[in-house]
Amino acid sequence: MLSEKAFRDLMANVCAPVTVVTAMHDEIPHGATVSSFTSVSLRPPIVSIALDRRSNLLDKIQRTHWFGVNVLSSGQEDIARAFSTSRADRFHRAPWRQDQGLPRLACAVSWAVCRVHRVVPGGDHLLLLGLALHAESTTAAPLIYGNRTFGTHSAFVRGTRAITDQIAAFTH
C-alpha cells in the first residue's frame, strides 16, 4: 500500500490553482482555501471541488446548495493562508462583497457562482460537482501552488497589472 507521505510527495509536484471557495449561511460569510478546483464538463458547465468531510464550509454548502469560487491572484499568498485556517476573522483580511448572494473576494482573478449538481464520496473528502451559473474572469496572473510553494505560471510573470489596480476597479 502507498504510504501517506509518498502520496503527499506525489501530489506536491502537481501544480494546482489556489481558490477560496465561499458560501453564505444565515447572513454570515464562510470560506476556505481549496486547491482541488477543476473543470468537469463544458456542456453543461460543471466544475468540481473536494472538501474534507469534517469541513465547516462543506456543511454550509450542503445546507444552501450554493458556492462561490474565487480564483486568487498571484501575490495573494496571505489571503490563501488566512482562509486555510479556522480563524473567525478571515473575511476581515480581504476586501469582499456579496455577489449573487455569495461572498466574492476583490483579489480574485476569476469568479464563479455554482449550484451543487451532485455530491460524490471520495475517501475522507466529498467531491462537489457544481453547475456554474455565472462566471467572470480577468487577465491578471492567477496564484498556483506546487512543490509546497506559491507562485504563478512563468508567462504571467512579465507584464501583469498590479493587484491594487484590480482591487480599486472592483470597489468602484
DOPA-248761 format. One record per atom (N, C-alpha, C): chain; atom name; x, y, z. Coordinates in Angstrom, 3 decimals. Layout:
BEGIN
   ch   at         px         py         pz
    A   CA          X          Y          Z
...
//
This chain:
BEGIN
   ch   at         px         py         pz
    A    N      0.851     -1.185      0.000
    A   CA      0.000      0.000      0.000
    A    C      0.890      1.241      0.000
    A    N      0.473      2.243     -0.736
    A   CA      1.192      3.510     -0.829
    A    C      1.102      4.252      0.504
    A    N      2.244      4.747      0.982
    A   CA      2.231      5.492      2.243
    A    C      1.627      6.875      2.024
    A    N      1.104      7.448      3.108
    A   CA      0.542      8.791      3.039
    A    C      1.607      9.805      2.628
    A    N      2.830      9.646      3.138
    A   CA      3.925     10.556      2.781
    A    C      4.242     10.475      1.284
    A    N      4.316      9.269      0.743
    A   CA      4.609      9.109     -0.685
    A    C      3.514      9.753     -1.534
    A    N      2.258      9.590     -1.104
    A   CA      1.156     10.199     -1.851
    A    C      1.211     11.720     -1.753
    A    N      1.480     12.244     -0.567
    A   CA      1.608     13.699     -0.400
    A    C      2.740     14.246     -1.265
    A    N      3.878     13.539     -1.287
    A   CA      5.009     13.975     -2.106
    A    C      4.660     13.952     -3.587
    A    N      3.944     12.939     -4.014
    A   CA      3.494     12.869     -5.409
    A    C      2.635     14.082     -5.751
    A    N      1.639     14.360     -4.922
    A   CA      0.701     15.444     -5.205
    A    C      1.341     16.822     -5.044
    A    N      2.415     16.908     -4.258
    A   CA      3.116     18.187     -4.110
    A    C      3.707     18.641     -5.440
    A    N      4.007     17.714     -6.312
    A   CA      4.581     18.054     -7.616
    A    C      3.536     18.377     -8.673
    A    N      2.279     18.400     -8.296
    A   CA      1.205     18.751     -9.221
    A    C      0.777     20.181     -8.918
    A    N      0.974     21.072     -9.868
    A   CA      0.550     22.465     -9.669
    A    C     -0.972     22.545     -9.674
    A    N     -1.498     23.341     -8.782
    A   CA     -2.943     23.467     -8.643
    A    C     -3.315     24.935     -8.497
    A    N     -4.493     25.305     -9.004
    A   CA     -4.955     26.674     -8.781
    A    C     -5.288     26.865     -7.315
    A    N     -5.113     28.083     -6.831
    A   CA     -5.453     28.390     -5.440
    A    C     -6.747     29.192     -5.461
    A    N     -7.759     28.639     -4.827
    A   CA     -9.061     29.294     -4.782
    A    C     -9.511     29.447     -3.342
    A    N    -10.408     30.382     -3.139
    A   CA    -11.146     30.461     -1.890
    A    C    -12.596     30.185     -2.269
    A    N    -13.104     29.078     -1.768
    A   CA    -14.488     28.693     -2.007
    A    C    -15.310     29.294     -0.879
    A    N    -16.443     29.894     -1.234
    A   CA    -17.241     30.614     -0.256
    A    C    -18.699     30.170     -0.267
    A    N    -19.357     30.442      0.838
    A   CA    -20.789     30.211      0.972
    A    C    -21.325     31.255      1.938
    A    N    -22.611     31.496      1.855
    A   CA    -23.281     32.414      2.780
    A    C    -24.381     31.619      3.462
    A    N    -24.363     31.638      4.803
    A   CA    -25.388     30.925      5.560
    A    C    -25.812     31.793      6.735
    A    N    -27.093     32.033      6.861
    A   CA    -27.633     32.886      7.921
    A    C    -26.964     34.262      7.921
    A    N    -26.736     34.807      6.723
    A   CA    -26.143     36.133      6.539
    A    C    -24.692     36.213      7.021
    A    N    -24.051     35.087      7.232
    A   CA    -22.648     35.048      7.662
    A    C    -21.816     34.443      6.535
    A    N    -20.708     35.127      6.135
    A   CA    -19.853     34.574      5.086
    A    C    -18.956     33.462      5.628
    A    N    -18.759     32.452      4.817
    A   CA    -17.884     31.333      5.151
    A    C    -16.974     31.089      3.959
    A    N    -15.741     30.658      4.224
    A   CA    -14.826     30.395      3.125
    A    C    -13.636     29.574      3.560
    A    N    -13.017     28.922      2.577
    A   CA    -11.828     28.121      2.837
    A    C    -10.979     28.060      1.576
    A    N     -9.664     27.971      1.783
    A   CA     -8.742     27.791      0.668
    A    C     -8.889     26.371      0.131
    A    N     -9.029     26.267     -1.186
    A   CA     -9.216     24.972     -1.843
    A    C     -8.335     24.937     -3.082
    A    N     -7.550     23.866     -3.220
    A   CA     -6.701     23.735     -4.408
    A    C     -7.156     22.599     -5.324
    A    N     -8.351     22.084     -5.092
    A   CA     -8.851     20.973     -5.907
    A    C     -9.836     21.419     -6.983
    A    N     -9.886     22.686     -7.301
    A   CA    -10.829     23.220     -8.285
    A    C    -10.430     22.809     -9.699
    A    N    -11.384     22.263    -10.441
    A   CA    -11.120     21.899    -11.834
    A    C    -12.420     21.861    -12.637
    A    N    -12.284     21.938    -13.947
    A   CA    -13.458     21.813    -14.814
    A    C    -13.767     20.341    -15.024
    A    N    -15.047     20.048    -15.199
    A   CA    -15.501     18.680    -15.442
    A    C    -16.155     18.573    -16.805
    A    N    -16.987     19.553    -17.137
    A   CA    -17.788     19.471    -18.359
    A    C    -18.014     20.871    -18.923
    A    N    -18.034     20.965    -20.243
    A   CA    -18.369     22.222    -20.907
    A    C    -19.873     22.329    -21.138
    A    N    -20.501     21.226    -21.499
    A   CA    -21.937     21.199    -21.783
    A    C    -22.606     20.130    -20.939
    A    N    -23.206     20.486    -19.820
    A   CA    -23.316     21.806    -19.215
    A    C    -22.015     22.191    -18.495
    A    N    -21.867     23.475    -18.136
    A   CA    -20.636     23.920    -17.464
    A    C    -20.594     23.446    -16.011
    A    N    -19.807     22.392    -15.770
    A   CA    -19.709     21.808    -14.440
    A    C    -18.257     21.866    -13.983
    A    N    -18.069     22.280    -12.722
    A   CA    -16.754     22.309    -12.088
    A    C    -16.797     21.376    -10.889
    A    N    -15.616     21.077    -10.355
    A   CA    -15.579     20.266     -9.143
    A    C    -14.635     20.881     -8.119
    A    N    -14.972     20.642     -6.860
    A   CA    -14.096     20.951     -5.734
    A    C    -14.178     19.757     -4.789
    A    N    -13.138     19.548     -4.003
    A   CA    -13.155     18.484     -2.998
    A    C    -12.974     19.123     -1.631
    A    N    -13.841     18.757     -0.703
    A   CA    -13.770     19.277      0.659
    A    C    -13.738     18.132      1.652
    A    N    -12.923     18.299      2.684
    A   CA    -12.840     17.325      3.766
    A    C    -14.227     17.145      4.372
    A    N    -14.576     15.918      4.677
    A   CA    -15.896     15.624      5.250
    A    C    -16.148     16.377      6.560
    A    N    -15.071     16.766      7.267
    A   CA    -15.206     17.481      8.547
    A    C    -15.263     18.995      8.370
    A    N    -15.211     19.475      7.147
    A   CA    -15.151     20.904      6.861
    A    C    -16.428     21.631      7.272
    A    N    -16.257     22.740      7.983
    A   CA    -17.403     23.591      8.311
    A    C    -18.010     24.180      7.048
    A    N    -17.161     24.508      6.070
    A   CA    -17.666     25.055      4.815
    A    C    -18.538     24.037      4.095
    A    N    -18.142     22.781      4.091
    A   CA    -18.936     21.731      3.451
    A    C    -20.341     21.706      4.022
    A    N    -20.444     21.805      5.336
    A   CA    -21.749     21.815      5.987
    A    C    -22.605     22.975      5.477
    A    N    -21.997     24.164      5.353
    A   CA    -22.749     25.337      4.886
    A    C    -23.198     25.163      3.432
    A    N    -22.327     24.616      2.595
    A   CA    -22.681     24.396      1.183
    A    C    -23.787     23.359      1.069
    A    N    -23.710     22.311      1.860
    A   CA    -24.753     21.286      1.790
    A    C    -26.098     21.815      2.275
    A    N    -26.082     22.789      3.163
    A   CA    -27.338     23.394      3.638
    A    C    -27.952     24.333      2.593
    A    N    -27.084     25.088      1.899
    A   CA    -27.588     26.106      0.969
    A    C    -27.618     25.641     -0.482
    A    N    -26.798     24.655     -0.831
    A   CA    -26.678     24.115     -2.199
    A    C    -26.028     25.089     -3.172
    A    N    -25.309     26.071     -2.654
    A   CA    -24.629     27.071     -3.481
    A    C    -23.208     27.281     -2.979
    A    N    -22.284     27.601     -3.906
    A   CA    -20.941     28.008     -3.513
    A    C    -20.343     28.930     -4.566
    A    N    -19.435     29.778     -4.102
    A   CA    -18.693     30.661     -4.987
    A    C    -17.249     30.200     -5.062
    A    N    -16.628     30.402     -6.209
    A   CA    -15.214     30.061     -6.377
    A    C    -14.474     31.343     -6.731
    A    N    -13.543     31.728     -5.867
    A   CA    -12.684     32.887     -6.064
    A    C    -11.294     32.376     -6.425
    A    N    -10.879     32.499     -7.683
    A   CA     -9.524     32.106     -8.077
    A    C     -8.609     33.256     -7.672
    A    N     -7.668     32.981     -6.772
    A   CA     -6.816     34.045     -6.239
    A    C     -5.792     34.519     -7.261
    A    N     -5.344     35.752     -7.035
    A   CA     -4.360     36.401     -7.889
    A    C     -2.952     36.118     -7.385
    A    N     -2.011     36.088     -8.312
    A   CA     -0.606     35.957     -7.949
    A    C     -0.269     37.028     -6.921
    A    N      0.462     36.642     -5.911
    A   CA      0.813     37.584     -4.853
    A    C     -0.174     37.601     -3.702
    A    N     -1.198     36.788     -3.756
    A   CA     -2.207     36.774     -2.696
    A    C     -2.026     35.589     -1.739
    A    N     -0.778     35.211     -1.502
    A   CA     -0.485     34.106     -0.596
    A    C     -1.046     34.353      0.801
    A    N     -1.032     35.621      1.229
    A   CA     -1.548     35.945      2.558
    A    C     -3.032     35.621      2.670
    A    N     -3.777     35.856      1.605
    A   CA     -5.212     35.534      1.593
    A    C     -5.388     34.018      1.620
    A    N     -4.603     33.305      0.814
    A   CA     -4.681     31.840      0.798
    A    C     -4.403     31.277      2.184
    A    N     -3.386     31.796      2.836
    A   CA     -3.048     31.307      4.179
    A    C     -4.140     31.668      5.198
    A    N     -4.672     32.871      5.098
    A   CA     -5.719     33.293      6.034
    A    C     -6.946     32.382      5.932
    A    N     -7.324     32.012      4.727
    A   CA     -8.513     31.185      4.543
    A    C     -8.226     29.696      4.732
    A    N     -6.964     29.352      4.953
    A   CA     -6.642     27.947      5.225
    A    C     -6.659     27.650      6.720
    A    N     -6.937     28.666      7.534
    A   CA     -7.025     28.490      8.987
    A    C     -8.493     28.457      9.411
    A    N     -8.716     28.153     10.659
    A   CA    -10.093     28.150     11.178
    A    C    -10.419     29.447     11.913
    A    N     -9.589     30.473     11.730
    A   CA     -9.839     31.753     12.399
    A    C    -11.161     32.361     11.941
    A    N    -11.847     32.980     12.847
    A   CA    -13.154     33.563     12.545
    A    C    -13.051     34.863     11.755
    A    N    -11.894     35.519     11.760
    A   CA    -11.776     36.838     11.133
    A    C    -11.239     36.801      9.697
    A    N    -11.339     35.696      9.027
    A   CA    -10.780     35.581      7.676
    A    C    -11.305     36.652      6.719
    A    N    -12.577     36.968      6.807
    A   CA    -13.154     37.938      5.874
    A    C    -12.765     39.376      6.206
    A    N    -12.123     39.600      7.357
    A   CA    -11.606     40.926      7.677
    A    C    -10.241     41.155      7.039
    A    N     -9.650     40.109      6.490
    A   CA     -8.302     40.192      5.925
    A    C     -8.295     40.482      4.425
    A    N     -9.461     40.467      3.792
    A   CA     -9.531     40.688      2.345
    A    C    -10.807     41.448      2.004
    A    N    -10.696     42.455      1.137
    A   CA    -11.916     43.146      0.701
    A    C    -12.851     42.156     -0.002
    A    N    -14.138     42.241      0.321
    A   CA    -15.122     41.360     -0.303
    A    C    -16.477     42.044     -0.314
    A    N    -17.356     41.481     -1.109
    A   CA    -18.737     41.946     -1.162
    A    C    -19.617     40.769     -1.561
    A    N    -20.912     40.915     -1.358
    A   CA    -21.830     39.875     -1.810
    A    C    -22.060     40.034     -3.301
    A    N    -22.014     38.925     -3.998
    A   CA    -22.307     38.888     -5.431
    A    C    -23.206     37.682     -5.647
    A    N    -24.415     37.940     -6.038
    A   CA    -25.415     36.896     -6.243
    A    C    -25.595     36.043     -4.988
    A    N    -25.537     36.720     -3.840
    A   CA    -25.781     36.071     -2.562
    A    C    -24.602     35.327     -1.970
    A    N    -23.425     35.419     -2.603
    A   CA    -22.240     34.710     -2.126
    A    C    -21.090     35.678     -1.884
    A    N    -20.193     35.366     -0.955
    A   CA    -19.026     36.224     -0.717
    A    C    -18.041     36.161     -1.892
    A    N    -17.729     37.335     -2.448
    A   CA    -16.783     37.444     -3.566
    A    C    -15.610     38.309     -3.121
    A    N    -14.401     37.772     -3.261
    A   CA    -13.190     38.485     -2.853
    A    C    -12.717     39.425     -3.957
    A    N    -12.267     40.613     -3.561
    A   CA    -11.778     41.605     -4.526
    A    C    -10.513     41.136     -5.226
    A    N     -9.728     40.300     -4.574
    A   CA     -8.450     39.872     -5.133
    A    C     -8.590     38.737     -6.135
    A    N     -9.785     38.243     -6.358
    A   CA     -9.969     37.110     -7.259
    A    C     -9.771     37.515     -8.713
    A    N     -9.015     36.710     -9.442
    A   CA     -8.835     36.962    -10.877
    A    C     -9.992     36.367    -11.664
    A    N    -10.664     35.395    -11.078
    A   CA    -11.857     34.808    -11.681
    A    C    -12.854     34.498    -10.576
    A    N    -14.109     34.460    -10.961
    A   CA    -15.204     34.283    -10.008
    A    C    -16.266     33.418    -10.665
    A    N    -16.763     32.444     -9.923
    A   CA    -17.853     31.601    -10.433
    A    C    -18.891     31.396     -9.341
    A    N    -20.138     31.393     -9.758
    A   CA    -21.267     31.100     -8.885
    A    C    -21.783     29.725     -9.306
    A    N    -21.830     28.812     -8.334
    A   CA    -22.185     27.430     -8.651
    A    C    -23.308     26.907     -7.767
    A    N    -24.179     26.130     -8.377
    A   CA    -25.214     25.399     -7.648
    A    C    -24.765     23.944     -7.567
    A    N    -24.882     23.350     -6.402
    A   CA    -24.470     21.953     -6.256
    A    C    -25.314     21.091     -7.194
    A    N    -24.619     20.364     -8.048
    A   CA    -25.257     19.483     -9.027
    A    C    -25.277     18.039     -8.525
    A    N    -24.169     17.645     -7.905
    A   CA    -24.050     16.278     -7.392
    A    C    -22.937     16.238     -6.345
    A    N    -23.073     15.343     -5.383
    A   CA    -22.055     15.114     -4.361
    A    C    -21.606     13.660     -4.491
    A    N    -20.271     13.478     -4.609
    A   CA    -19.708     12.145     -4.808
    A    C    -18.727     11.837     -3.682
    A    N    -18.907     10.715     -2.979
    A   CA    -17.951     10.349     -1.935
    A    C    -16.572     10.088     -2.530
    A    N    -15.541     10.508     -1.810
    A   CA    -14.171     10.294     -2.245
    A    C    -13.247     10.140     -1.056
    A    N    -13.311      9.013     -0.374
    A   CA    -12.453      8.786      0.785
    A    C    -12.804      9.731      1.914
    A    N    -11.790     10.470      2.407
    A   CA    -12.040     11.391      3.519
    A    C    -12.589     12.737      3.046
    A    N    -12.837     12.869      1.760
    A   CA    -13.398     14.083      1.172
    A    C    -14.709     13.776      0.455
    A    N    -15.452     14.834      0.172
    A   CA    -16.593     14.745     -0.735
    A    C    -16.272     15.602     -1.943
    A    N    -16.543     15.071     -3.109
    A   CA    -16.354     15.795     -4.362
    A    C    -17.679     16.466     -4.691
    A    N    -17.652     17.794     -4.759
    A   CA    -18.858     18.546     -5.098
    A    C    -18.785     18.937     -6.561
    A    N    -19.761     18.502     -7.324
    A   CA    -19.875     18.926     -8.710
    A    C    -20.835     20.097     -8.727
    A    N    -20.366     21.215     -9.252
    A   CA    -21.166     22.428     -9.253
    A    C    -21.501     22.878    -10.656
    A    N    -22.752     23.169    -10.886
    A   CA    -23.180     23.742    -12.157
    A    C    -22.870     25.233    -12.110
    A    N    -21.959     25.681    -12.959
    A   CA    -21.566     27.093    -12.985
    A    C    -22.656     27.894    -13.685
    A    N    -23.275     28.802    -12.948
    A   CA    -24.373     29.598    -13.485
    A    C    -23.950     31.016    -13.839
    A    N    -22.795     31.444    -13.323
    A   CA    -22.276     32.773    -13.619
    A    C    -20.763     32.715    -13.448
    A    N    -20.043     33.386    -14.338
    A   CA    -18.579     33.426    -14.220
    A    C    -18.052     34.723    -14.800
    A    N    -16.991     35.228    -14.181
    A   CA    -16.271     36.404    -14.676
    A    C    -14.786     36.134    -14.530
    A    N    -14.000     36.605    -15.492
    A   CA    -12.552     36.397    -15.448
    A    C    -11.822     37.656    -15.880
    A    N    -10.589     37.795    -15.389
    A   CA     -9.704     38.876    -15.812
    A    C     -8.480     38.229    -16.459
    A    N     -7.563     39.058    -16.914
    A   CA     -6.327     38.540    -17.490
    A    C     -5.165     38.598    -16.511
    A    N     -5.443     38.943    -15.258
    A   CA     -4.395     39.001    -14.239
    A    C     -3.860     37.600    -13.946
    A    N     -2.637     37.531    -13.459
    A   CA     -1.982     36.256    -13.172
    A    C     -2.632     35.544    -11.990
    A    N     -2.979     34.264    -12.155
    A   CA     -3.556     33.511    -11.047
    A    C     -2.475     32.979    -10.119
    A    N     -2.860     32.720     -8.879
    A   CA     -1.981     32.103     -7.900
    A    C     -2.060     30.589     -8.069
    A    N     -0.905     29.929     -8.082
    A   CA     -0.879     28.477     -8.129
    A    C     -0.029     27.955     -6.979
    A    N     -0.228     26.685     -6.673
    A   CA      0.509     26.043     -5.590
    A    C      1.133     24.767     -6.138
    A    N      2.429     24.640     -5.991
    A   CA      3.135     23.449     -6.430
    A    C      4.440     23.322     -5.682
    A    N      4.830     22.091     -5.421
    A   CA      6.057     21.823     -4.680
    A    C      6.077     22.543     -3.335
    A    N      4.886     22.625     -2.742
    A   CA      4.681     23.233     -1.417
    A    C      5.055     24.718     -1.363
    A    N      4.877     25.381     -2.495
    A   CA      5.148     26.818     -2.537
    A    C      4.146     27.501     -3.466
    A    N      3.910     28.795     -3.217
    A   CA      3.012     29.582     -4.051
    A    C      3.796     30.221     -5.183
    A    N      3.129     30.470     -6.283
    A   CA      3.748     31.147     -7.412
    A    C      2.716     31.410     -8.486
    A    N      3.189     31.589     -9.715
    A   CA      2.306     31.718    -10.857
    A    C      3.011     31.135    -12.064
    A    N      2.304     30.977    -13.138
    A   CA      2.873     30.454    -14.376
    A    C      3.877     31.466    -14.917
    A    N      4.985     31.007    -15.443
    A   CA      6.059     31.901    -15.884
    A    C      5.613     32.904    -16.939
    A    N      4.652     32.567    -17.771
    A   CA      4.189     33.507    -18.796
    A    C      3.497     34.715    -18.189
    A    N      3.018     34.585    -16.962
    A   CA      2.336     35.698    -16.301
    A    C      3.286     36.612    -15.546
    A    N      4.516     36.185    -15.348
    A   CA      5.446     36.945    -14.527
    A    C      5.713     38.328    -15.106
    A    N      5.761     38.432    -16.421
    A   CA      6.031     39.719    -17.064
    A    C      4.725     40.382    -17.508
    A    N      4.597     41.655    -17.196
    A   CA      3.537     42.476    -17.778
    A    C      2.151     42.329    -17.209
    A    N      1.971     41.737    -16.044
    A   CA      0.627     41.664    -15.484
    A    C      0.325     42.936    -14.716
    A    N     -0.944     43.302    -14.695
    A   CA     -1.297     44.524    -13.969
    A    C     -1.281     44.261    -12.478
    A    N     -1.041     45.287    -11.752
    A   CA     -0.923     45.178    -10.303
    A    C     -2.268     44.835     -9.675
    A    N     -2.246     44.026     -8.640
    A   CA     -3.461     43.647     -7.941
    A    C     -4.152     44.852     -7.326
    A    N     -3.392     45.868     -6.969
    A   CA     -4.011     47.064     -6.392
    A    C     -4.917     47.739     -7.414
    A    N     -4.528     47.733     -8.692
    A   CA     -5.401     48.271     -9.741
    A    C     -6.685     47.469     -9.846
    A    N     -6.566     46.149     -9.726
    A   CA     -7.734     45.284     -9.820
    A    C     -8.677     45.520     -8.642
    A    N     -8.141     45.629     -7.443
    A   CA     -8.981     45.864     -6.262
    A    C     -9.651     47.230     -6.363
    A    N     -8.934     48.245     -6.834
    A   CA     -9.530     49.576     -6.984
    A    C    -10.686     49.541     -7.965
    A    N    -10.534     48.829     -9.068
    A   CA    -11.618     48.719    -10.047
    A    C    -12.797     47.952     -9.473
    A    N    -12.541     46.970     -8.643
    A   CA    -13.578     46.142     -8.043
    A    C    -14.444     46.936     -7.079
    A    N    -13.826     47.828     -6.330
    A   CA    -14.560     48.535     -5.281
    A    C    -15.248     49.804     -5.784
    A    N    -15.036     50.184     -7.044
    A   CA    -15.694     51.400     -7.562
    A    C    -16.893     51.078     -8.395
//
